[in-house]
Amino acid sequence: MTAQAAESAGDQWRQRVFRLSGYVHHAEYLMKTLRYIHAARLQLNAPFTDLTHAMAEGESLVEKIQSAPFLALQRLESLALEQKPDFVLLTGDLTTGAGYDPTAANAILSFCRALLPHGIRVFIVHGLRDPLEISPRSLDWPENVTIFGAQYQKFLVSKQNEAIAVLHGRSLKNQDEAKITDFSFSRDQSHDGCFQIGLLPLLPSSERDGDTDLLSSARLDAWAIGGIDTPEEGGGTLPATTRAGSLQGLSFAEEGEHGCYVVNVKNEDGTWHSQNTFFPLAPLLWKTVSLDISGLEHLEDIQNALEELLERSAQALPTQCRTLLARVRLTGTTELPLTREKTGELCRFLRYLRTNTPEIFVIRLDLEAAASEREERALQRDDLLGEAVRLTRTLRANPDLLLPFLTNALDPLFGNTQIQRVLPRPDETTFRALLRDAEHLCMAAMEIENSVH
């Protein structure tokens, strides 16, 4: 039999296996090595929370931002075809649940169909933003796709008459199911010698509350879990956990590299070992850069220092990154009066400051630097503006006070299910940025008062 005929026969066999549901019982011996890819939070139709700041840069930047998750998915497809994993795990939030989006649905279907001729299976668990109840049921999923239901399920995966792995998983039924409390995962004793992986769209509630024994009690060899923005991993001697984070960051709350994990597993002397390799795929990177302007006496000095800082940031970017969305923080103490006019001049300077590859867009300028005398006067004011500045300083300096204060203030808004579908709840990083913005607005209002009087 020629290599091409053998490959064709193998593909036909794999396609027959794909049509089976539940266990495939004909494996005679167990695979000692395997490879899989873990990705999560594709968020193809997600709103970018910092997109308002980018609108001023024009349609070109808005288009780059909105197309970034789709380009990241295309890169995931290319990586899968290059790495040839045995299967791909997608653990939740493929979309955001903001309604049926045919563009997003077609992108996911195209991804899965591209893997089918290569015998690569795709296993999906639905998460908080794309639960089963609101996910479109009419999609024509290819036969290499398996979607876990709202109840705990497990599947034995085989390839070429060899058992590869047992996959355990469950999806979230609806958006009200913000916690996984019914944990039924347990090792399949009938295939105890087989590599076994648990798939979850988010951590069980007890794990998030500090009980780290629950996952271990299932006696699985590895976990692939979604529900976070930035990637995390564990490796070495299993059980190991990969949390792939989002495929593409959506705001400054998701700074840093985003992508997926390629996990290589082998059995040595009866013990499973894993090697997790992170592959950055996001074409767009959000990053906050800080510049201490203490001692800088002229606006031109600040501009020169900013240009050098952004050039260094561009040089440090990963090779796959096409665009850097930067938030510039000016810190320190200066006697240079940062009036509205000077701030506007800085913004215009940053707007036209570009590098060719990758492109840098400064879409936010945070003035955390303050003249010492001005800051002291603001804190001593006995009026609404002074009280607001003192309150923001207190909350930013005391994390234990920040979250309860903001939770009580925002619970009525984000307790609304319809609001949750279109507006993600800000995390602590975003809260802190909002507090900084509020303080800057207060300081600007005081400057206007002084200029009038």
C-alpha positions in Angstrom: 0.0 0.0 0.0 1.4 3.4 -0.9 1.8 6.2 1.7 -1.0 8.1 0.1 -3.3 5.1 0.1 -2.4 4.3 3.7 -3.1 7.9 4.7 -6.5 7.8 2.9 -7.4 4.5 4.6 -6.4 6.0 8.0 -8.6 9.1 7.4 -11.6 6.9 6.5 -11.1 4.8 9.6 -10.8 8.0 11.8 -14.0 9.4 10.2 -15.8 6.2 11.1 -14.6 6.6 14.7 -15.7 10.2 14.8 -19.3 9.1 14.2 -19.3 7.1 17.4 -20.6 8.6 20.6 -19.4 7.6 24.0 -16.7 4.9 24.3 -14.8 3.2 21.5 -14.1 -0.2 23.0 -11.9 -1.9 20.3 -8.5 -0.6 21.5 -6.2 -3.5 22.3 -3.3 -1.6 23.8 -2.7 1.9 25.1 -0.8 4.8 23.4 2.3 5.8 25.4 2.6 9.3 23.8 0.2 11.9 22.7 -0.1 15.6 21.9 -3.0 18.0 22.3 -3.7 21.7 22.0 -5.6 23.6 24.7 -7.2 26.9 23.8 -10.0 28.9 25.4 -12.0 32.1 25.2 -12.0 32.8 21.5 -14.5 35.5 22.2 -15.0 36.2 18.5 -17.9 38.6 18.8 -16.8 40.2 22.1 -17.0 43.9 22.6 -13.6 45.5 23.2 -14.0 47.5 26.4 -11.3 50.1 25.5 -12.5 50.5 21.9 -13.9 54.0 22.6 -10.4 55.4 23.1 -9.4 53.9 19.8 -12.2 55.5 17.8 -10.2 58.8 17.6 -7.5 56.9 15.7 -9.8 56.2 12.8 -11.4 53.2 11.1 -8.1 51.5 10.3 -7.3 50.9 14.0 -10.9 49.9 14.8 -10.8 47.3 12.1 -7.4 46.0 13.3 -8.9 45.5 16.8 -12.2 43.9 15.7 -10.5 41.5 13.4 -7.8 40.5 15.9 -9.7 37.5 17.5 -10.5 36.1 14.0 -6.8 36.3 13.0 -5.8 34.6 16.2 -8.2 31.8 15.4 -6.6 31.4 11.9 -3.2 31.2 13.6 -4.5 28.5 15.9 -5.7 26.6 12.8 -2.2 26.9 11.2 -0.5 25.8 14.4 -2.8 22.7 14.7 -2.0 21.7 11.1 1.7 22.2 11.8 1.8 20.4 15.1 -0.6 17.6 14.1 -2.0 17.1 17.6 -4.3 14.1 18.4 -7.0 16.5 19.4 -7.8 20.1 20.3 -9.5 21.2 23.5 -11.6 24.4 23.5 -12.7 25.2 27.1 -15.4 27.8 27.0 -16.3 31.3 25.8 -16.0 30.7 22.1 -18.4 33.6 21.7 -19.8 36.1 24.3 -23.5 35.2 24.3 -24.4 38.6 23.0 -26.6 37.0 20.3 -26.1 34.8 17.3 -23.2 36.1 15.2 -23.0 34.3 11.8 -19.5 35.6 11.2 -18.2 34.1 14.5 -20.1 30.9 13.9 -18.7 30.5 10.4 -15.2 31.1 11.7 -15.5 28.4 14.3 -17.0 25.9 11.8 -14.3 26.7 9.3 -11.7 26.0 11.9 -13.1 22.6 12.8 -13.7 21.6 9.2 -10.0 22.4 8.3 -8.9 19.9 10.9 -11.2 17.1 9.8 -9.2 15.7 6.9 -6.2 15.5 9.1 -7.9 13.3 11.7 -7.8 16.0 14.4 -10.7 15.9 16.8 -12.1 19.0 18.5 -13.7 18.8 22.0 -15.7 21.7 23.3 -17.1 22.7 26.6 -19.3 25.8 26.8 -18.7 28.5 29.4 -20.3 31.4 31.2 -20.4 33.6 28.1 -21.5 31.0 25.6 -23.6 28.5 27.7 -25.6 25.7 26.0 -29.0 27.4 26.3 -28.0 30.4 24.1 -25.6 28.6 21.8 -27.1 28.1 18.3 -28.2 24.5 17.9 -28.7 24.6 14.2 -25.0 24.7 13.3 -23.8 22.0 11.0 -20.9 20.8 13.1 -18.4 18.5 11.3 -18.1 15.0 12.5 -14.8 15.5 14.2 -16.4 17.8 16.9 -17.7 16.6 20.2 -19.6 19.0 22.5 -19.9 18.2 26.2 -23.4 18.6 27.7 -24.5 20.2 30.9 -24.1 17.0 32.8 -20.8 15.3 33.4 -19.6 13.1 30.5 -16.6 11.1 29.5 -15.3 9.8 26.2 -12.6 7.3 25.3 -10.6 8.6 22.3 -8.9 6.1 20.0 -6.8 6.5 16.9 -5.6 3.7 14.7 -7.0 1.0 17.1 -5.1 2.5 20.0 -6.6 4.2 23.0 -5.2 7.7 23.3 -7.0 9.3 26.3 -10.2 9.5 28.3 -11.7 13.0 28.3 -14.0 14.0 31.1 -16.0 17.3 30.9 -19.1 19.3 31.2 -20.5 22.6 29.9 -22.4 25.3 31.6 -26.2 25.2 30.9 -26.9 28.9 31.3 -25.5 32.2 32.4 -27.0 31.9 35.9 -24.6 29.0 36.5 -21.7 31.1 37.5 -20.3 28.4 39.8 -19.7 24.7 39.3 -20.9 23.1 42.6 -21.8 19.6 41.5 -18.4 18.1 40.9 -18.8 14.5 39.7 -15.4 13.9 38.0 -13.7 10.7 38.8 -11.1 8.5 37.1 -12.4 5.8 34.7 -11.2 2.7 36.4 -12.0 0.5 33.4 -9.2 2.4 31.5 -7.0 3.2 34.5 -3.8 2.8 32.5 -5.0 5.4 29.9 -4.1 9.1 30.1 -7.2 11.0 31.4 -7.9 14.7 31.1 -10.6 16.9 32.7 -12.2 19.8 30.8 -13.9 22.6 32.5 -15.0 26.2 31.4 -14.0 27.5 34.9 -12.7 26.4 38.2 -15.1 24.7 40.6 -16.3 27.0 43.3 -14.5 25.2 46.1 -11.2 25.5 44.2 -11.7 29.3 43.8 -12.4 29.5 47.5 -9.0 27.9 48.3 -9.8 24.2 48.4 -7.1 22.8 46.2 -7.9 19.2 46.9 -11.1 18.9 44.7 -9.3 18.5 41.4 -6.8 16.1 42.9 -9.6 14.0 44.3 -10.7 13.1 40.8 -7.4 11.3 40.2 -7.1 12.5 36.6 -3.8 13.0 34.9 -4.3 16.6 33.7 -6.8 19.4 33.5 -7.6 21.9 30.8 -9.6 24.8 32.3 -10.9 28.1 30.9 -12.4 31.1 32.6 -9.4 33.4 32.9 -7.9 36.1 30.8 -4.2 35.4 31.0 -2.5 32.0 30.6 -1.4 29.8 33.5 0.1 26.3 33.6 1.5 23.5 35.7 3.8 20.8 34.4 6.3 18.1 35.3 4.9 15.0 36.9 1.1 15.0 36.4 -1.6 15.9 37.4 -0.9 19.1 35.5 -3.2 22.0 34.8 -3.2 24.3 31.8 -5.4 27.4 31.8 -5.1 28.8 28.4 -6.6 32.3 29.0 -8.1 34.2 26.1 -6.8 33.8 22.6 -6.7 37.6 22.1 -6.8 40.2 24.8 -9.8 42.6 24.7 -8.6 45.4 26.9 -5.8 46.7 29.1 -7.2 44.3 31.7 -5.7 41.5 29.5 -2.2 42.8 28.9 0.6 40.5 27.8 0.9 37.6 25.4 -2.1 35.5 24.5 -2.3 32.2 22.7 -2.6 28.4 23.5 -0.7 25.5 25.0 0.7 22.6 23.1 1.0 19.7 25.5 3.2 16.7 24.8 2.7 13.7 27.0 4.6 10.5 27.4 4.6 7.5 29.7 7.8 6.5 31.3 7.9 3.4 33.5 4.2 3.7 34.2 4.2 7.4 35.1 2.8 10.1 32.8 4.8 13.2 32.2 3.9 16.4 30.3 5.7 19.2 28.6 3.6 22.3 28.1 4.7 24.8 25.5 2.9 28.2 25.2 2.5 29.5 21.7 1.6 33.2 21.4 -1.0 33.8 18.7 -2.6 37.2 19.4 -1.8 39.7 16.6 -2.6 42.6 18.9 -1.0 43.4 22.3 -2.3 45.7 25.0 0.4 47.2 27.2 0.8 49.8 29.9 4.1 51.7 29.9 5.2 54.0 32.7 7.5 57.0 32.6 8.7 58.7 35.7 8.9 62.4 34.8 10.5 63.5 38.0 13.3 66.0 37.2 12.1 66.6 33.6 11.8 70.4 33.4 10.4 70.9 29.8 7.6 69.3 27.8 10.2 68.5 25.1 12.1 66.4 27.6 9.0 64.4 28.3 8.3 63.9 24.6 11.9 62.7 23.9 11.7 60.3 26.9 8.4 58.9 25.7 9.7 58.3 22.2 12.6 56.3 23.6 10.3 54.3 25.9 7.9 53.4 23.1 10.7 52.4 20.8 12.1 50.0 23.4 8.6 48.6 23.9 8.3 48.0 20.2 11.6 46.1 20.1 10.5 43.9 22.9 7.3 42.7 21.3 6.9 39.1 20.2 7.4 38.5 16.5 3.8 37.6 15.8 2.5 40.9 17.2 1.4 43.3 14.5 0.0 46.1 16.6 0.7 47.5 20.1 -2.1 49.4 21.9 -0.3 51.4 24.6 -1.5 53.1 27.7 1.1 55.7 28.8 1.3 56.4 32.5 3.2 59.5 33.6 4.3 59.1 37.2 6.5 60.9 39.7 6.5 64.4 41.1 7.2 67.4 38.9 7.0 71.2 39.1 6.1 71.3 35.5 2.5 72.5 35.3 0.6 69.9 33.4 -2.2 72.1 32.2 -4.9 71.0 29.9 -3.1 72.8 27.0 0.1 70.9 27.7 -1.7 67.6 28.2 -3.4 68.2 24.8 -0.1 68.9 23.2 1.3 65.6 24.6 -1.7 63.7 23.3 -1.2 65.1 19.8 2.5 64.2 20.0 1.7 60.6 21.0 -1.0 60.3 18.3 1.4 61.0 15.5 4.2 59.0 17.1 4.4 55.8 15.1 6.7 53.0 14.3 6.3 51.0 11.1 6.4 47.4 12.3 4.7 46.8 14.6 2.4 49.8 14.6 2.1 51.6 18.0 -1.1 53.3 18.9 -1.1 55.3 22.1 -4.8 55.3 22.8 -4.7 56.4 26.5 -2.7 58.8 28.5 -2.9 58.6 32.3 -1.4 61.5 34.2 -0.4 60.1 37.6 2.3 62.7 38.1 1.4 65.7 40.1 3.1 68.9 41.2 3.7 68.5 44.9 2.1 71.8 45.8 -0.9 71.3 43.6 -1.4 67.8 45.1 -1.2 69.1 48.7 -3.8 71.8 47.9 -6.1 69.3 46.4 -6.0 67.0 49.4 -6.7 69.9 51.8 -9.8 71.2 50.0 -12.9 71.0 52.0 -15.4 70.5 49.2 -16.7 67.8 46.8 -13.6 67.8 44.6 -11.3 67.5 47.6 -13.4 64.7 49.1 -13.4 62.8 45.8 -9.6 63.0 45.5 -9.1 61.8 49.1 -11.6 59.0 48.5 -9.9 57.8 45.3 -6.5 57.9 47.0 -7.8 55.9 50.0 -9.4 53.2 47.8 -6.3 52.9 45.5 -4.0 52.5 48.5 -6.2 49.9 50.3 -7.2 46.9 48.2 -9.3 45.5 51.1 -11.6 48.6 50.9 -11.6 48.9 47.1 -13.5 45.7 46.0 -16.3 45.8 48.7 -16.9 49.5 47.9 -17.1 49.0 44.2 -19.0 45.7 44.4 -21.7 47.4 46.5 -21.9 50.3 44.1 -22.1 48.2 40.9 -24.0 45.1 41.9 -27.4 46.6 41.0 -26.1 47.2 37.4 -24.2 43.9 36.8 -26.9 41.9 38.6 -29.0 42.4 35.4 -28.7 39.4 33.1 -29.2 41.5 30.0 -26.4 43.9 31.0 -24.0 40.9 31.6 -24.5 39.8 28.0 -23.2 43.0 26.4 -21.0 44.6 29.1 -18.4 42.5 31.0 -18.0 43.3 34.6 -14.7 45.3 35.2 -12.0 43.6 37.1 -9.8 45.1 39.8 -7.3 46.4 37.3 -10.0 48.3 35.4 -11.5 49.6 38.7 -8.1 51.1 39.6 -7.8 52.7 36.1 -11.3 54.2 36.6 -10.2 55.6 40.0 -7.2 57.2 38.4 -9.4 58.7 35.7 -11.7 60.1 38.3 -8.8 61.7 40.2 -7.4 63.3 37.0 -10.9 64.7 36.2 -11.0 66.3 39.7 -7.5 67.8 39.3 -8.5 69.1 35.9 -11.6 70.7 37.3 -9.5 72.4 40.0 -7.1 73.8 37.3 -10.1 75.2 35.4 -11.3 76.9 38.7 -7.8 78.4 39.2 -7.6 79.7 35.7 -11.0 81.3 35.9 -10.3 83.0 39.2 
